[in-house]
Amino acid sequence: MDRRTVLKGLAGAGGLALTGGLSAPAIAQGAAARTLRFVPQANLANFDPIWGTQYVVRNAAAMVWDTLYGIDSSFQPQRQMVESEEVTDDGTTWTFKLRPGLKFHDGEPVLSKDVVASLTRWSARDPMGLMIKALQQELTAVDDRTFKWVLKQPFPKLLYALGKNNSPCGFIMPERIAQTDPFKQISEYIGSGPLKFAKSEWVPGAKAVFEKFADYSPRQEKSSWLAGGKQVMVDRVEWVIMPDPATAAAALQNGEIDWWENPIADLVPVLKKNKNISVDIGDPLGNIGSFRMNFLYPPFNDVKARRAVLMALSQEDYMRAIVGDDNSLWKPLPGYFTPDTPLYTEVGGDILKGKRDLDAAKKLLAESGYSGQPVTCLVAQDQPITKAQGDVTADLLKKLGMNVDFVATDWGTVGSRRAQKTPPGQGGWNMFHTWHAGADCVNPAPYTAIRANGDKAWFGWPTSAATEKEVASWFEAKNLDEEKAAIGRLNKAAIDDVVYAPTGFFLSYTAWRKNVSGVAKGPLPFFWGVSKSA
Amino acid sequence: MLSYILRRIVATLPVMAIVALFVFSLLYIAPGDPAVVIAGDQASPEDVERIRQSLGLNRPFLVQFGSWVWRILHGDLGTSIFTNLPVSAMIGQRLGPTLSLMIVTLLLTIVVAVPLGVVAAWKAGSLIDRVIMGFAVFGFSLPVFVVGYMLAYVFALELEWLPVQGYTPLAQGFWPWLENLILPAIALGCVYIALVARITRAAMLEVLQQDYVRTAKAKGLGQGGILFIHALKNAAVPIVTVIGIGIALLIGGAVVTESVFAIPGLGRLTIDAILRRDYPVIQGIVLLFSFVYVLVNLMIDVVYTLVDPRIRY
């Protein structure tokens, strides 16, 4: 073997890898005039909206799969794939008829059997679906366009459940795909939504492509969130994953991308100064910051200790740590429900209002019997929102005289450790930080974090009989007034027992190039109605 | 030579086996749970448990390890927990961008660093030497991401000469491919250029004091011929060694560079997989990186024989 042989061999190997030997993505191609390049909030790492319930999966899935109903901007379910529905007087038997001409992306018609299989899979994973399933007597296809859902007792929120935008949504898939075990991932991404998923172009962690579905027949009504006519105005939507916010900001300024879903607050002033870029609040439903205390172990197994923390915490401190000085991005939240939505209430929220009383909080903590044991506080450092909240909490607990065991780690570790029910010193925990999408907190249906049914509740396992009673009252409510009354009582009960600690309500911006129009405010980015000029 | 290369390749097998065991064990005991990430923030503990079961993550260590090794022996790196795609396909998607970045960086380094080092040694103690070595210290001290942001700001945002981010395969044209790699390669190459320039200078200084260099000068050979034909060739062994070792630096630096310039390469795949606890992908990539590193060492040994005929195996 001589020098030339070695060099030729190296050149050959390199050439093979760089040209024909390997498929490689084309991320920075000159964008076609009718291609919308979008930077989503996170990586689309999987694409089964029932199996994986992350928001980013739901957002992508809403383009590809359609729903029977769609929630509009007034939180009302509107018909989407359904043409009509009938319900018996006793409210137990629902008969639905599908719109004519609905097609899947593989050209097959959407039939009732597809709906039945899809709803069966969805109802095995979705909290509301599970409630319906518990009441279900039968779910059957009557004919190709008609299906029937018979319940043992009425479920007044049925249409809301079928149209809700909280993950997992009731997406309709072909029967062969929907028959996949709900705890296993699908491998075909065929829907009947306005855009098709280009699986061959999918590079997880880098790019996902969606193409306009020519055979989609939109409704005639004006679009409103997941409801109405989903008119797609571009040929192609390219999701470009950018883990670095500074890069995304530069790419938007440079015209290499068209729309950035959630620019971080620090970079917004730069974007606002650019005459080619529009910046506005993306999701008016925002987010609710929170930390959860473990009800199973001292000190937070005592309601007095939990109330002491609530009494001392300043939501302004938390919100400023998250969003900075921009006052338009946050609000105090003396309760658990999303501000500016129909069921918003402050009933029972006095403990979170007004001047913070550290002395009273210390006194209450002493009454709880707290004697200086370490408080294990889990804080994910790779999530700016949890890191900011964790730093404020650590300071708060120290001011209260608590002995803080600050566990700085990553979100993946918090995710698994928070599921541990062992004592804090043995791999368990006392508190962790997170946040909830405001869209999930508009009512108790998708609001897992508000539930207080002990072992079955979300991490922290709160127990509050009064809270659970009012959750049930809301589900049984027959009109808005009854719903509001139930939510008022629910808010008070949850605050009294401190199901979790709300740290405030905050919003975030979205930013797009000015040659893009039709960007709508909502709980997820809607791609219908969005157009782009050259 | 051929038998030596074959012996070395065979010798990599136990190394790879140890790496495999180490990586698998480390991931097994590391905190974190992919089922939690998959299920999402609102999932119930029961849902998480069902997903964990369906992924086989509840099985005993030896069962999981045995089944993984069995698949590896059959050339199957497994399937990503998250994407449901074969790990080999995911690595294949990402290999091109990373390889491109490394090759351009490597070429840039050799073209810039070696002449700089040679000139610095030739002009040792002069202002030129001090400027070059000052640049080397500067390049070595600046973090990759700082250089990356500065380059992107100046050359992409202000001057609009080059794109901020992305990657275009070579098959779609040489310039589109190169224009996406220029800034990342400079950012990634800064540390590497500084390192190679300093080593080249040190190696050249030693060689330039040898008798045969004085003889070459006495014979009236030109300065270029002395430096680049006679001296550099004899100084090449430590330079080649450092260039080879530097490939490991490049792999580490590529993780940051690919994030800053949104290049869909193996570095970003590694970070994504670690954050999500996508065990099969992490294991596949670490095995690949280990193999590359072993291969690079082998190549360095082969190159020794090309630059120094006294070395024979």
Interface residues (C-beta under 8 A of the other chain):
Chain A: M1 D2 R3 V6 G14 A17 L18 T19 G20 L22 S23 A24 P25 A26 I27 A28 Q29 N43 A45 N46 D48 W51 G52 T53 Q54 Y55 R125 P127 N166 S167 D181 F183 K184 Q185 S187 V203 P204 G205 A206 K207 V240 I241 M242 P243 D244 A246 T247 A248 A250 A251 Q253 N254 E256 D382 T409 D410 W411 G412 T413 G415 S416 R417 A419 T434 H436 D440 P446 T448 A449 K456 W458 F459
Chain B: M1 L2 I5 P31 G32 D33 V36 V37 I38 A39 G40 D41 Q42 A43 S44 P45 D47 V48 R50 I51 Q53 S54 S80 F82 T83 N84 L85 M90 G92 Q93 R94 L95 G96 P97 L99 S100 I103 Y149 A152 Y153 A156 L157 E160 P163 V164 Q165 G166 Y167 T168 P169 L170 A171 Q172 P176 W177 N180 S259 V260 F261 A262 I263 P264 R268 L269 I271 D272 L275 R276 R277 D278 V302 V303 L306
